Amino acid sequence: GIKAKTVNFFSFDKKVELSPFPDQFTVLTYIGEGREEFYGIKEIYSMAKSLPDVQVDIVGINAYSLMEKPDNVRLLGWVDDMDKKMEQAMVCVRMAEHDGLSAFVLEALSRGRYVVYRFAYPECKQAVNADELRNQIELIKGRYNQSALELNKGGVALIEQHFSSDIILRNLIEEFNKVI
């Protein structure tokens, strides 16, 4: 008899200055220590091996001994300045087995970065396995190689239109008023 509705409560009011893409095509992802498979390390390593000219930065872990690390992968451990790491990337990848609405995804979109996500979400490219991940990265890199890759302005607009604190608060109040 419970009727539940999902309402976002994560907001972005910090107006970030959009940084241009770096000179090197770089992919950024987060892998939680001790839960590497859950966060998609197998898919990330597979993509990195098949695209050796793509730099892949992984935050969250310093080492992973169950697979050979491709040469183009850097394990950065815990970083203090994720904003800077996102500025140094063109694509942010989130391959967790299951997920709520990830702050990592929203932050990347707010910075005009492209996002490849295991789940369908507006302004993100979807990839559910290693082959799809590689294909999505290749498509984005192809546009970069042709000097045709612009910031993900659709992602920035999505965040501005749906995740400001005013909008989040208004939506919460509307939903609370419906049950009162």
Buried (B, 14 or more C-beta within 10 A) or exposed (E): EEEEEEEEEEBBEEEBEBBEBEEEBBBBBBBEEEEBEEBBBBBBBBBBBBBEEBBBBBBBBEEBEEBEBBEBBEBBEEEEEBBEBBBBBBBBBBBBEEBEEBEBBBBBBBBBBBBBBBBEBEBBBBBEBBEBBBBBBBEBBEEBEEEEBEBBEEBBEBBEEBBBEEBBEEBEEEEEEEEE
